[in-house]
Amino acid sequence: MTALPSIADIAISLRQARGLAHKGDIAGIVARLGLGSRDAEVPLGDDCAAIPDGDGHLLFAIEGFLDSLVAADPYFAGYCGVMVNLSDIAAMGGRPIAVVDALWSRDAEAADPVLAGLRGASEIYGVPIVGGHTNTRAGADNLAVAILGRAGKNLLTSFDARPGDNLVAAIDLRGRFRDPQSYWDASTGSPSERLRGDLALLPGLAEAGLCRAAKDISMAGLVGTALMLLECSGVGGVIDLDAIPRPEEVTLARWLTAFPSFGYLLSIQPDRTPAVLERFAERGIAAAAIGTLDATRIVRVRDAEGTEAAVWDFVAGPLIGCGQDGTS
């Protein structure tokens, strides 16, 4: 019988995960572009650029897709082009306005399933594609999609988590893996009305003043996403692995590296946590408090026996270089 990994082994595997390594590249890019200033209303490190506009904010974001995904699952790559951008807008408490795409493909036949995915998600989520760039005579297949959205005065940011907050995970478990990839798809084939209503939960929390910090779970996985959120806010915390909502048939090891189509981490004041959990439960989305934030600037994971292991120490060094301590 194969022994289960120890909490120390889990912490090491999370720290060495490929998805997290990709996020670690951000620090060098930030420095190279000279984008480390914290004078902006919303500092660099959030899911979207937030641009003050009247009594609210315009939100602007872009996502690029691995050529391996475009080649292996072109329809889903196109679908994700819209879907993951919508998640970025929602993670900041905003609502989407429109998207544009940039597609390079070997020929029109190779482009067709990607375009079908883009159109499918656009129609399902009710967000128009209003333009872009297309080249069907390229040497390889590549895709990038950008989005414009709008939020009110109350943004959800990566910079407003505070010691004493609960770390809440909200994930739609009504899905399946796109094997052999790590994408947990709870979107394709689901009712359009439900998907649109689920996304509206996040701006609803912002407008009600129930939440001040959030981030959508990315390719870095749940713990990797928590690292980025906590680094930006200059805090630490402990994550109870057994408290993370996950499908019964999926192992913890695989779930910690999953990229869910609907998955968010939120920093919530304890007295507001029950109301937030209730809102997700009303829509059939699994949500739970999975940890507590503190001032240590060290992020730990904890097992069912209460044993802890450090995944990242921001006192020793940054991950993405967008922390409140001035590192960049």
Backbone bond lengths (Angstrom), bond angles and torsions (degrees), N, CA, C in turn:
res aa  C-N    CA-C-N  psi(-1)  N-CA   C-N-CA  omega(-1)  CA-C   N-CA-C  phi
1 M - - - 1.452 - - 1.533 109.15 -
2 T 1.335 116.25 132.57 1.457 121.10 179.78 1.519 110.48 -75.96
3 A 1.335 116.11 129.10 1.463 120.03 -179.81 1.521 110.56 -70.12
4 L 1.337 116.11 142.38 1.457 120.62 176.95 1.522 109.45 -69.92
5 P 1.326 118.43 144.95 1.465 120.22 -179.87 1.523 110.96 -65.14
6 S 1.316 116.34 144.23 1.458 120.92 176.98 1.523 109.36 -75.09
7 I 1.328 116.49 166.18 1.455 120.12 178.43 1.527 110.35 -62.60
8 A 1.347 117.06 -32.75 1.462 120.42 177.11 1.532 110.75 -66.63
9 D 1.337 116.76 -39.90 1.462 120.54 178.43 1.531 110.75 -65.90
10 I 1.324 116.19 -39.41 1.469 120.15 178.29 1.523 110.36 -62.65
11 A 1.327 116.90 -43.34 1.468 120.59 179.42 1.519 111.14 -61.40
12 I 1.326 116.81 -40.92 1.465 120.66 179.36 1.526 110.75 -65.22
13 S 1.333 116.88 -44.72 1.471 119.89 -179.02 1.519 111.38 -64.28
14 L 1.335 117.44 -36.44 1.460 120.49 177.51 1.518 110.28 -66.50
15 R 1.308 117.24 -41.80 1.466 121.75 -178.56 1.519 111.12 -66.63
16 Q 1.333 117.50 -29.24 1.452 121.61 -176.49 1.527 113.14 -99.48
17 A 1.315 117.69 4.56 1.463 121.48 -176.20 1.525 111.63 -62.88
18 R 1.326 115.36 143.75 1.460 120.53 -178.58 1.518 112.11 -60.39
19 G 1.339 116.78 -41.58 1.459 120.26 -179.13 1.513 112.03 -61.55
20 L 1.323 116.48 -35.63 1.461 120.23 178.29 1.523 110.93 -73.23
21 A 1.325 116.73 -35.69 1.465 120.27 177.74 1.523 110.91 -60.68
22 H 1.343 116.40 -37.83 1.467 119.82 176.84 1.527 110.94 -60.66
23 K 1.329 116.16 -40.38 1.463 119.48 179.63 1.526 111.12 -67.65
24 G 1.340 116.76 -31.83 1.450 120.13 178.26 1.510 113.28 -64.04
25 D 1.343 116.65 -21.24 1.468 120.09 177.85 1.521 112.50 -69.24
26 I 1.335 116.32 -17.63 1.464 120.24 -175.16 1.524 111.84 -61.39
27 A 1.327 117.13 -38.67 1.466 120.76 -175.47 1.521 111.45 -56.71
28 G 1.336 117.18 -45.06 1.459 120.61 -179.97 1.514 112.71 -65.67
29 I 1.328 116.79 -37.82 1.464 120.70 179.26 1.520 110.46 -67.21
30 V 1.319 116.73 -42.01 1.463 121.50 178.47 1.526 110.02 -57.83
31 A 1.326 115.60 -46.37 1.464 119.77 -179.48 1.521 111.19 -65.41
32 R 1.331 117.20 -42.27 1.470 120.95 -177.14 1.522 111.75 -64.05
33 L 1.317 117.05 -35.18 1.462 121.43 -179.33 1.524 112.77 -88.05
34 G 1.332 116.96 -5.46 1.460 120.21 -179.62 1.508 112.93 67.45
35 L 1.338 116.40 39.72 1.464 120.93 -174.30 1.527 112.71 -104.74
36 G 1.315 117.83 21.38 1.455 119.84 -174.48 1.511 115.31 -83.28
37 S 1.342 119.60 0.59 1.460 121.16 -177.10 1.520 111.96 -64.31
38 R 1.327 116.11 139.57 1.463 120.87 176.11 1.523 111.08 -107.90
39 D 1.332 116.29 21.34 1.456 120.31 179.02 1.520 111.46 -79.13
40 A 1.336 116.77 -18.25 1.457 120.17 -178.76 1.517 110.29 -66.46
41 E 1.338 115.38 154.17 1.467 119.68 178.82 1.514 110.78 -59.05
42 V 1.333 116.64 -41.38 1.459 122.02 173.44 1.520 106.77 -119.07
43 P 1.329 119.20 110.05 1.468 121.65 -176.46 1.517 112.23 -63.24
44 L 1.321 115.43 161.23 1.454 121.65 178.11 1.522 110.52 -63.31
45 G 1.320 116.32 137.92 1.452 121.21 179.97 1.510 112.75 131.97
46 D 1.336 116.49 -5.29 1.452 120.29 179.33 1.526 111.24 -87.69
47 D 1.327 115.56 173.71 1.454 120.32 -179.27 1.519 112.36 -70.55
48 C 1.323 117.45 -27.20 1.459 122.61 178.17 1.526 109.61 -135.08
49 A 1.318 115.97 155.31 1.452 119.49 164.27 1.519 107.49 -73.85
50 A 1.325 116.36 132.19 1.467 121.50 179.39 1.515 108.55 -109.75
51 I 1.323 116.36 117.70 1.456 122.55 -174.68 1.520 108.45 -112.26
52 P 1.350 118.61 115.49 1.464 119.73 179.39 1.527 110.95 -54.26
53 D 1.329 115.65 134.53 1.467 120.63 -176.00 1.523 107.99 -151.79
54 G 1.328 116.48 101.87 1.454 120.15 -179.15 1.513 110.90 63.95
55 D 1.329 116.26 -127.24 1.463 120.11 -179.44 1.528 112.33 -94.77
56 G 1.330 116.48 16.18 1.466 120.56 179.27 1.511 111.67 -148.95
57 H 1.326 116.42 -146.19 1.459 122.10 -177.72 1.520 110.30 -141.15
58 L 1.330 116.20 141.38 1.451 121.27 163.04 1.520 107.26 -85.18
59 L 1.313 116.86 141.02 1.455 122.73 177.61 1.519 109.11 -115.38
60 F 1.338 116.15 135.61 1.461 120.64 -174.04 1.525 108.01 -137.75
61 A 1.325 117.45 126.53 1.460 120.65 -177.80 1.525 109.96 -147.63
62 I 1.326 115.25 164.82 1.466 121.54 177.77 1.511 109.37 -145.76
63 E 1.322 116.65 148.63 1.456 122.94 175.88 1.525 109.26 -131.92
64 G 1.326 115.83 135.05 1.463 121.26 171.82 1.519 108.77 -108.98
65 F 1.321 117.42 154.59 1.457 121.22 -173.15 1.514 111.20 -122.18
66 L 1.339 114.74 139.35 1.449 120.78 -179.86 1.529 109.80 -58.88
67 D 1.324 115.43 136.00 1.464 118.57 -179.67 1.528 111.27 -61.79
68 S 1.338 117.02 -25.98 1.470 119.81 178.22 1.526 111.44 -65.55
69 L 1.345 117.44 -37.40 1.468 120.45 177.46 1.519 110.16 -69.82
70 V 1.321 117.08 -43.08 1.466 120.80 -179.82 1.522 110.35 -60.09
71 A 1.332 116.66 -38.44 1.460 120.55 -179.41 1.521 112.14 -74.49
72 A 1.340 116.64 -41.12 1.468 120.45 -173.45 1.514 113.27 -81.49
73 D 1.330 118.00 -33.74 1.469 121.80 -173.62 1.531 108.76 -144.37
74 P 1.327 117.42 67.46 1.471 120.18 -170.65 1.521 114.33 -61.80
75 Y 1.336 118.44 -37.12 1.467 118.95 178.10 1.527 110.08 -62.17
76 F 1.330 116.24 -47.58 1.465 119.57 -177.71 1.531 110.62 -67.49
77 A 1.317 117.64 -32.98 1.465 119.61 175.94 1.520 110.21 -60.54
78 G 1.333 116.75 -45.69 1.457 120.00 177.46 1.515 111.77 -64.30
79 Y 1.323 116.44 -41.76 1.467 121.52 178.29 1.527 110.28 -60.37
80 C 1.340 115.30 -45.06 1.469 120.05 179.45 1.522 111.32 -63.96
81 G 1.338 116.37 -29.82 1.458 118.96 179.49 1.518 111.94 -53.17
82 V 1.315 116.04 -39.37 1.459 120.59 176.23 1.523 110.62 -83.52
83 M 1.317 116.81 -48.51 1.464 121.35 -170.85 1.526 113.50 -60.67
84 V 1.324 118.55 -46.77 1.471 119.01 -175.88 1.528 111.15 -71.37
85 N 1.319 117.24 -29.75 1.460 119.22 174.86 1.525 110.76 -67.48
86 L 1.311 116.78 -37.87 1.466 120.11 176.05 1.523 110.67 -61.73
87 S 1.336 117.03 -37.17 1.457 120.92 177.80 1.520 111.38 -63.81
88 D 1.335 116.93 -38.90 1.466 120.34 178.22 1.525 111.47 -63.02
89 I 1.313 116.00 -42.23 1.464 119.93 178.54 1.528 110.20 -64.13
90 A 1.328 116.31 -46.83 1.468 120.27 -179.42 1.523 111.29 -62.66
91 A 1.343 117.02 -37.46 1.461 120.95 -177.67 1.514 112.54 -62.33
92 M 1.324 117.44 -19.89 1.459 120.83 177.07 1.522 112.38 -103.12
93 G 1.336 115.60 13.17 1.458 119.42 177.43 1.508 113.45 78.55
94 G 1.343 116.60 26.38 1.460 120.36 -176.58 1.517 113.35 -114.16
95 R 1.317 113.77 173.12 1.460 122.06 175.61 1.526 108.68 -121.73
96 P 1.335 118.06 141.81 1.464 121.50 -174.52 1.520 112.82 -75.32
97 I 1.338 114.94 150.98 1.463 121.40 175.43 1.524 110.21 -110.83
98 A 1.337 117.28 -53.94 1.465 120.82 -176.11 1.518 109.69 -166.08
99 V 1.345 115.29 161.76 1.461 121.00 176.47 1.527 110.49 -127.69
100 V 1.340 115.25 157.72 1.468 123.09 169.90 1.519 107.33 -129.93
101 D 1.332 116.21 154.89 1.464 119.47 -178.19 1.526 110.88 -128.29
102 A 1.332 115.10 155.53 1.465 122.32 171.61 1.523 106.35 -127.18
103 L 1.327 116.72 116.67 1.457 122.21 -174.17 1.526 110.18 -126.22
104 W 1.324 114.99 127.47 1.458 121.41 171.92 1.528 107.27 -116.19
105 S 1.331 117.37 131.17 1.460 120.15 178.91 1.527 109.50 -144.95
106 R 1.331 114.50 162.13 1.468 119.98 -178.51 1.520 112.27 -68.60
107 D 1.322 116.34 -32.92 1.461 121.39 179.27 1.520 108.73 -164.15
108 A 1.328 116.63 176.94 1.455 121.41 -177.08 1.523 111.59 -64.85
109 E 1.327 116.84 -33.23 1.467 119.77 179.54 1.516 110.89 -64.79
110 A 1.329 117.45 -41.35 1.464 120.77 178.66 1.525 111.30 -68.71
111 A 1.330 116.96 -31.36 1.462 120.77 -179.00 1.520 112.37 -73.97
112 D 1.337 117.36 -26.76 1.465 120.58 -169.42 1.526 114.05 -58.04
113 P 1.350 121.30 -48.59 1.470 118.94 -179.19 1.529 112.97 -67.06
114 V 1.319 117.60 -31.24 1.463 120.07 176.55 1.527 109.62 -65.38
115 L 1.328 116.05 -45.12 1.462 120.58 178.76 1.527 111.14 -64.07
116 A 1.330 116.15 -36.56 1.467 119.75 178.01 1.524 110.63 -63.95
117 G 1.333 116.54 -39.91 1.461 120.13 177.65 1.513 112.12 -65.79
118 L 1.325 116.76 -43.11 1.459 120.76 177.02 1.522 110.55 -58.79
119 R 1.314 115.94 -47.93 1.465 120.00 -178.52 1.521 111.48 -65.68
120 G 1.345 116.35 -40.22 1.456 119.58 -179.42 1.517 112.21 -60.36
121 A 1.326 116.34 -47.76 1.466 119.44 -179.71 1.517 111.02 -67.36
122 S 1.335 117.01 -37.98 1.462 120.79 178.46 1.521 110.75 -58.01
123 E 1.327 116.27 -44.20 1.460 120.43 -178.59 1.525 111.57 -72.64
124 I 1.327 117.36 -40.86 1.465 120.72 -177.62 1.522 111.20 -65.19
125 Y 1.341 116.58 -42.83 1.467 120.24 -177.86 1.526 113.27 -89.65
126 G 1.331 116.93 -7.46 1.460 120.30 177.27 1.516 113.76 70.30
127 V 1.324 117.04 34.50 1.463 121.91 178.69 1.526 108.29 -120.97
128 P 1.333 118.72 120.21 1.458 120.37 -172.80 1.530 114.18 -75.45
129 I 1.327 115.66 146.90 1.462 122.16 166.79 1.523 106.01 -91.06
130 V 1.325 117.46 120.12 1.467 120.44 -170.48 1.527 113.40 -110.83
131 G 1.331 117.32 4.37 1.455 119.56 178.34 1.509 111.19 159.08
132 G 1.340 116.04 -168.63 1.449 119.66 178.26 1.511 112.00 153.05
133 H 1.321 115.77 -154.17 1.465 123.30 -177.99 1.516 107.92 -139.32
134 T 1.332 116.95 134.11 1.459 121.17 -179.20 1.524 110.37 -135.73
135 N 1.340 115.43 135.43 1.461 122.01 174.73 1.520 107.25 -135.35
136 T 1.332 117.21 112.19 1.455 120.72 -178.90 1.527 111.93 -102.93
137 R 1.341 115.79 22.82 1.460 120.81 176.81 1.534 110.20 -130.52
138 A 1.324 115.53 33.94 1.461 120.73 -177.54 1.529 110.49 -89.58
139 G 1.329 115.24 170.68 1.456 119.83 -179.47 1.508 113.95 -84.53
140 A 1.341 117.43 -12.12 1.465 121.89 -178.56 1.522 108.92 -152.93
141 D 1.341 115.43 170.55 1.460 121.20 -179.24 1.526 109.56 -102.22
142 N 1.334 116.52 120.14 1.462 121.92 -179.99 1.518 109.78 -141.51
143 L 1.342 115.19 152.22 1.462 120.41 -176.34 1.521 110.66 -143.49
144 A 1.330 115.56 137.79 1.458 122.51 169.89 1.526 107.31 -140.10
145 V 1.319 116.23 145.19 1.468 121.50 -178.30 1.522 108.64 -137.46
146 A 1.336 116.03 135.26 1.468 121.60 178.64 1.518 109.46 -117.21
147 I 1.326 115.53 157.12 1.463 120.51 -175.40 1.517 111.03 -139.74
148 L 1.311 115.45 148.08 1.457 123.52 173.39 1.523 108.12 -117.88
149 G 1.319 116.31 136.38 1.453 120.93 178.38 1.509 111.27 -143.50
150 R 1.307 115.96 -179.11 1.461 120.61 179.63 1.524 110.03 -140.19
151 A 1.333 115.23 140.61 1.460 121.70 175.59 1.517 108.79 -132.03
152 G 1.310 116.45 162.20 1.454 121.20 177.58 1.514 111.67 -83.19
153 K 1.305 116.18 -157.75 1.465 120.70 -179.25 1.515 111.70 -68.49
154 N 1.332 116.90 -33.75 1.466 121.41 -175.51 1.521 110.51 -89.06
155 L 1.328 115.86 89.08 1.451 120.20 176.05 1.523 110.43 -77.76
156 L 1.328 115.79 151.40 1.453 121.30 163.16 1.523 105.81 -95.50
157 T 1.318 117.97 123.68 1.457 120.92 -176.37 1.523 110.89 -123.76
158 S 1.335 115.16 175.10 1.463 121.55 173.23 1.522 111.57 -91.57
159 F 1.329 117.54 3.10 1.461 121.80 -170.39 1.527 113.63 -113.47
160 D 1.315 117.88 6.77 1.459 120.17 -173.17 1.512 114.39 -120.20
161 A 1.326 118.52 14.84 1.467 120.71 171.53 1.523 108.13 -73.10
162 R 1.332 117.16 143.50 1.457 121.49 -174.46 1.532 111.16 -132.08
163 P 1.334 117.40 149.45 1.462 119.82 174.35 1.533 110.63 -53.63
164 G 1.311 115.94 138.10 1.456 121.44 -177.67 1.512 113.54 96.09
165 D 1.345 117.37 -17.35 1.463 119.97 176.98 1.524 110.97 -68.07
166 N 1.327 115.50 153.81 1.454 121.47 167.17 1.520 109.28 -84.23
167 L 1.323 116.63 140.69 1.457 121.02 170.28 1.519 107.13 -94.53
168 V 1.322 116.33 117.01 1.466 122.53 -176.43 1.521 109.39 -109.54
169 A 1.319 116.59 134.58 1.459 122.45 173.31 1.518 108.84 -109.68
170 A 1.339 116.15 130.87 1.464 121.91 177.10 1.529 107.56 -125.87
171 I 1.323 116.50 116.89 1.467 121.78 -173.65 1.525 109.45 -137.14
172 D 1.324 116.37 134.62 1.465 120.69 174.44 1.532 107.54 -81.80
173 L 1.326 116.47 111.12 1.462 121.38 -177.72 1.519 113.01 -88.82
174 R 1.330 117.26 -0.32 1.471 120.79 -175.66 1.526 109.65 -84.55
175 G 1.325 115.80 62.53 1.457 118.91 -175.67 1.510 112.41 -148.84
176 R 1.333 114.80 -155.68 1.467 122.36 -177.84 1.523 107.76 -159.57
177 F 1.316 116.86 157.89 1.448 120.66 174.60 1.528 109.97 -77.33
178 R 1.327 115.64 144.93 1.466 121.46 170.34 1.523 106.34 -88.50
179 D 1.322 115.84 74.33 1.470 120.90 -175.11 1.530 111.62 -56.41
180 P 1.339 116.83 141.74 1.467 127.65 3.85 1.534 112.84 -91.48
181 Q 1.326 117.81 13.30 1.456 121.31 -176.96 1.530 110.99 -75.21
182 S 1.326 115.77 170.34 1.466 121.33 -178.94 1.522 112.10 -92.90
183 Y 1.337 117.72 8.89 1.461 120.76 -176.82 1.528 110.56 -79.80
184 W 1.331 116.16 123.85 1.461 122.07 175.79 1.523 107.50 -95.97
185 D 1.314 116.04 109.18 1.462 122.46 -171.59 1.523 110.77 -99.04
186 A 1.333 115.75 103.16 1.461 121.70 174.59 1.524 109.75 -110.84
187 S 1.328 116.51 20.27 1.460 120.66 -174.14 1.524 112.84 -113.55
188 T 1.343 118.51 -56.86 1.456 119.58 -175.92 1.527 109.58 -60.53
189 G 1.318 115.23 131.80 1.457 120.92 -179.34 1.514 114.76 86.31
190 S 1.332 117.77 -5.68 1.463 121.04 178.84 1.522 110.50 -87.62
191 P 1.323 118.27 155.78 1.470 120.60 -177.97 1.528 111.93 -62.19
192 S 1.319 115.79 134.72 1.454 121.51 -178.33 1.527 111.76 -58.58
193 E 1.318 116.80 -44.91 1.463 120.78 -177.74 1.524 111.11 -60.24
194 R 1.347 115.68 -39.94 1.467 119.32 179.79 1.525 111.17 -66.68
195 L 1.324 117.18 -43.65 1.461 120.76 -178.32 1.530 111.02 -62.80
196 R 1.318 116.44 -41.48 1.470 119.62 179.62 1.535 110.70 -66.77
197 G 1.325 116.32 -40.47 1.456 119.75 179.33 1.519 112.34 -67.12
198 D 1.345 116.35 -36.25 1.459 119.57 178.66 1.528 110.95 -63.70
199 L 1.324 117.48 -43.84 1.464 120.83 178.89 1.527 111.34 -62.11
200 A 1.318 116.47 -33.68 1.465 120.23 -178.10 1.525 112.32 -69.23
201 L 1.338 117.50 -12.84 1.462 120.06 177.88 1.528 111.73 -58.77
202 L 1.326 117.08 -40.91 1.468 120.36 -173.59 1.525 112.03 -67.77
203 P 1.346 119.92 -51.53 1.463 117.38 175.35 1.522 112.44 -62.06
204 G 1.337 117.13 -29.29 1.457 119.63 176.27 1.519 112.05 -63.16
205 L 1.331 116.89 -39.89 1.469 120.61 177.48 1.519 111.01 -65.27
206 A 1.337 116.23 -40.57 1.469 119.84 179.22 1.516 110.81 -64.22
207 E 1.317 116.66 -47.13 1.466 120.96 -176.46 1.523 112.05 -67.26
208 A 1.330 116.93 -28.23 1.469 120.73 178.57 1.527 112.16 -85.02
209 G 1.338 117.42 -4.52 1.454 120.86 -179.37 1.517 113.73 71.25
210 L 1.335 117.14 23.08 1.463 120.89 -178.07 1.523 112.82 -88.49
211 C 1.325 116.87 -15.68 1.459 120.90 -175.47 1.516 109.17 -144.35
212 R 1.338 116.72 145.97 1.466 119.98 179.89 1.521 113.07 -125.55
213 A 1.330 118.43 -14.78 1.459 120.80 -179.65 1.517 109.56 -141.35
214 A 1.339 116.54 137.28 1.462 120.49 -178.76 1.521 109.60 -159.17
215 K 1.309 114.75 161.40 1.463 121.71 175.33 1.516 108.10 -156.63
216 D 1.342 117.52 140.69 1.454 118.25 177.13 1.522 109.19 -83.91
217 I 1.329 115.50 144.07 1.464 121.39 -177.10 1.523 108.61 -70.09
218 S 1.324 115.68 124.18 1.457 122.12 -171.77 1.521 111.25 -108.76
219 M 1.337 115.56 -166.77 1.462 121.30 177.44 1.521 112.20 -61.31
220 A 1.318 118.05 -16.73 1.463 121.06 176.91 1.520 111.73 -73.89
221 G 1.332 118.33 -6.89 1.462 121.36 -178.12 1.511 111.62 81.07
222 L 1.326 115.21 175.65 1.466 119.99 -174.73 1.528 111.87 -62.70
223 V 1.319 117.47 -49.76 1.461 119.37 -177.76 1.524 110.49 -69.02
224 G 1.329 117.81 -39.14 1.460 120.24 177.29 1.517 112.16 -61.46
225 T 1.317 116.33 -39.44 1.465 120.44 176.96 1.521 110.53 -66.11
226 A 1.336 116.52 -39.69 1.463 119.99 176.58 1.529 110.70 -61.01
227 L 1.323 116.88 -39.13 1.466 120.03 178.36 1.525 110.90 -58.31
228 M 1.330 116.99 -44.76 1.466 119.94 -178.74 1.515 111.66 -66.28
229 L 1.330 116.34 -41.06 1.461 120.71 178.76 1.527 110.83 -62.90
230 L 1.307 116.54 -47.06 1.463 120.21 -176.67 1.522 111.89 -71.13
231 E 1.345 116.94 -35.10 1.471 119.19 176.55 1.519 111.04 -61.77
232 C 1.319 116.69 -46.93 1.465 120.46 -179.58 1.530 111.20 -60.38
233 S 1.314 116.82 -36.25 1.464 120.80 -178.18 1.521 113.13 -85.55
234 G 1.328 118.06 -6.94 1.453 120.68 179.22 1.504 114.24 69.77
235 V 1.342 116.63 33.36 1.458 121.09 -179.04 1.522 110.27 -126.89
236 G 1.311 116.32 172.49 1.448 123.39 172.27 1.512 109.17 -122.44
237 G 1.321 115.84 -166.14 1.451 118.28 178.39 1.504 111.73 164.48
238 V 1.320 114.82 174.92 1.454 121.74 179.26 1.518 108.84 -122.49
239 I 1.333 116.39 138.53 1.465 123.01 179.96 1.516 108.59 -114.22
240 D 1.318 116.86 121.70 1.465 122.69 177.34 1.525 108.67 -84.64
241 L 1.328 116.33 107.37 1.460 120.45 -173.68 1.519 112.29 -62.28
242 D 1.333 117.91 -34.96 1.461 120.49 -178.75 1.526 112.75 -71.72
243 A 1.326 117.26 -15.41 1.463 120.49 -178.66 1.527 112.35 -87.93
244 I 1.339 117.18 -10.32 1.467 120.75 -176.85 1.530 109.83 -68.97
245 P 1.328 118.86 125.89 1.466 119.83 176.16 1.520 110.59 -63.03
246 R 1.330 117.17 130.00 1.466 120.21 177.17 1.520 109.74 -154.51
247 P 1.313 117.16 154.79 1.461 120.64 177.74 1.530 110.36 -64.16
248 E 1.319 116.48 144.46 1.463 121.12 -176.71 1.520 112.16 -60.49
249 E 1.323 117.32 -32.91 1.461 120.38 -173.41 1.530 113.14 -85.93
250 V 1.321 118.08 -3.41 1.464 121.90 -176.22 1.526 109.74 -104.10
251 T 1.332 115.95 131.26 1.460 119.43 179.06 1.527 110.48 -69.79
252 L 1.324 115.29 155.12 1.457 119.97 178.67 1.521 110.85 -61.20
253 A 1.327 117.33 -41.41 1.464 120.89 -178.05 1.523 111.19 -57.77
254 R 1.334 116.96 -44.45 1.462 118.59 179.97 1.519 111.10 -72.68
255 W 1.314 117.14 -37.09 1.465 120.69 -176.66 1.525 111.45 -65.40
256 L 1.325 117.34 -33.69 1.462 120.25 -178.82 1.524 112.18 -69.00
257 T 1.325 117.62 -16.43 1.471 120.61 176.97 1.524 112.21 -106.18
258 A 1.348 116.92 3.91 1.465 120.64 -176.28 1.524 111.77 -73.41
259 F 1.324 114.62 150.22 1.464 123.58 176.36 1.524 106.51 -115.52
260 P 1.344 118.39 92.82 1.470 120.44 -174.21 1.523 112.79 -78.63
261 S 1.326 115.82 146.40 1.465 120.08 178.58 1.527 111.20 -67.28
262 F 1.322 117.87 -28.88 1.459 122.44 172.66 1.515 106.69 -133.28
263 G 1.331 116.51 103.09 1.453 121.14 179.93 1.512 110.30 -156.54
264 Y 1.335 117.30 126.31 1.463 121.71 -175.69 1.525 110.11 -137.48
265 L 1.319 114.68 148.00 1.452 122.30 168.30 1.517 107.78 -111.10
266 L 1.315 116.34 134.75 1.455 121.80 -177.66 1.514 110.20 -131.45
267 S 1.311 116.09 140.37 1.461 122.15 174.30 1.525 107.27 -98.44
268 I 1.343 116.30 116.58 1.464 121.11 -170.81 1.519 110.32 -127.68
269 Q 1.312 116.50 135.26 1.457 119.74 173.55 1.528 108.89 -63.66
270 P 1.336 117.79 140.68 1.472 120.27 -175.01 1.519 114.51 -53.40
271 D 1.336 118.15 -38.21 1.460 119.23 -177.34 1.525 112.83 -72.94
272 R 1.333 116.47 -14.20 1.459 120.69 178.95 1.530 112.52 -101.93
273 T 1.312 116.69 -10.11 1.461 120.29 -175.72 1.528 113.22 -59.99
274 P 1.343 120.70 -44.87 1.472 119.15 -179.73 1.531 112.96 -58.14
275 A 1.329 117.44 -39.43 1.459 120.12 -179.04 1.530 110.96 -67.36
276 V 1.329 116.47 -37.13 1.466 120.21 178.54 1.525 110.46 -67.52
277 L 1.317 116.95 -46.43 1.465 120.14 179.39 1.521 111.25 -60.87
278 E 1.317 116.70 -36.59 1.467 120.69 179.65 1.525 111.19 -64.55
279 R 1.329 116.93 -39.25 1.472 119.46 -179.51 1.526 111.08 -62.50
280 F 1.334 116.82 -41.44 1.468 119.10 178.31 1.525 110.61 -69.76
281 A 1.321 117.20 -41.16 1.461 120.31 -179.30 1.519 111.58 -61.17
282 E 1.328 117.26 -36.26 1.463 120.99 179.77 1.520 112.07 -61.24
283 R 1.335 117.30 -23.75 1.461 121.11 -179.83 1.529 111.90 -106.19
284 G 1.331 116.91 12.86 1.455 119.94 175.36 1.512 114.55 74.88
285 I 1.324 117.09 20.72 1.462 121.59 179.84 1.527 108.81 -101.46
286 A 1.321 116.31 130.06 1.460 120.97 -179.49 1.528 109.99 -70.84
287 A 1.309 116.96 127.29 1.464 121.47 179.86 1.516 108.85 -144.35
288 A 1.333 115.66 142.74 1.465 120.38 -179.35 1.515 109.60 -157.61
289 A 1.317 115.52 151.93 1.464 120.59 169.53 1.518 107.05 -76.27
290 I 1.333 117.05 120.04 1.466 121.08 -173.83 1.523 112.49 -112.28
291 G 1.311 117.61 5.01 1.454 119.48 179.52 1.506 112.38 174.82
292 T 1.317 114.99 -179.12 1.459 122.44 -179.12 1.519 109.45 -132.34
293 L 1.321 116.74 140.08 1.455 121.79 -179.85 1.517 110.39 -92.04
294 D 1.332 116.12 150.08 1.459 121.48 -179.90 1.522 109.65 -144.69
295 A 1.312 116.82 -176.87 1.458 122.08 -174.80 1.528 113.57 -94.82
296 T 1.330 118.47 9.44 1.462 120.55 -173.79 1.519 113.90 -72.03
297 R 1.323 117.71 -25.80 1.464 124.56 -172.18 1.530 111.08 62.82
298 I 1.300 116.08 23.85 1.470 122.66 172.94 1.522 107.13 -121.08
299 V 1.338 116.71 128.56 1.464 121.25 -179.78 1.523 108.24 -101.38
300 R 1.328 116.24 123.29 1.456 122.29 -179.03 1.522 110.86 -119.43
301 V 1.324 115.27 157.06 1.465 121.31 169.97 1.516 107.15 -113.89
302 R 1.342 115.90 150.78 1.465 121.52 -175.35 1.523 109.38 -133.23
303 D 1.345 116.12 139.17 1.459 120.30 178.92 1.527 110.84 -95.10
304 A 1.332 115.42 -176.97 1.469 120.55 -175.13 1.525 112.25 -65.60
305 E 1.328 116.81 -23.84 1.472 120.30 179.26 1.515 112.54 -85.54
306 G 1.319 117.49 -3.03 1.452 121.19 179.65 1.517 114.52 89.91
307 T 1.335 117.50 6.53 1.461 121.10 178.19 1.524 109.51 -79.52
308 E 1.326 116.02 134.68 1.463 121.55 -177.53 1.525 111.64 -113.55
309 A 1.332 115.34 153.98 1.458 122.13 173.34 1.515 108.23 -144.80
310 A 1.308 116.90 139.00 1.465 121.77 -178.41 1.526 110.56 -78.62
311 V 1.328 115.34 133.73 1.460 121.01 173.75 1.522 110.23 -96.45
312 W 1.344 117.15 -40.43 1.461 119.92 -179.94 1.520 110.17 -151.42
313 D 1.332 114.97 137.65 1.457 122.94 176.80 1.525 107.98 -113.93
314 F 1.329 116.94 104.60 1.461 120.46 -177.58 1.530 112.57 -74.54
315 V 1.311 117.31 -13.45 1.462 119.90 172.64 1.528 109.12 -69.10
316 A 1.335 116.16 -36.67 1.457 121.27 -178.98 1.524 112.29 -78.08
317 G 1.323 117.76 -30.56 1.456 119.60 -179.27 1.511 112.32 176.17
318 P 1.350 117.38 155.53 1.461 121.66 -177.08 1.513 112.22 -81.60
319 L 1.329 115.22 167.00 1.467 122.43 170.81 1.521 109.07 -103.52
320 I 1.334 117.02 -65.73 1.475 119.99 179.86 1.519 111.86 -102.01
321 G 1.339 117.58 -7.45 1.466 120.24 174.46 1.502 114.19 75.73
322 C 1.329 118.34 28.41 1.458 120.82 -179.54 1.528 110.38 -122.95
323 G 1.320 117.30 32.15 1.460 120.10 -176.53 1.513 113.59 -81.31
324 Q 1.308 115.69 162.55 1.463 122.20 -179.24 1.523 112.01 -71.08
325 D 1.335 117.56 -12.18 1.455 119.09 -177.63 1.523 112.83 -78.73
326 G 1.354 115.70 -3.56 1.457 119.25 177.72 1.512 113.52 102.17
327 T 1.339 119.23 -5.51 1.445 119.95 177.18 1.516 109.89 -69.19
328 S 1.296 116.98 145.13 1.464 121.01 177.59 1.502 110.14 -160.15
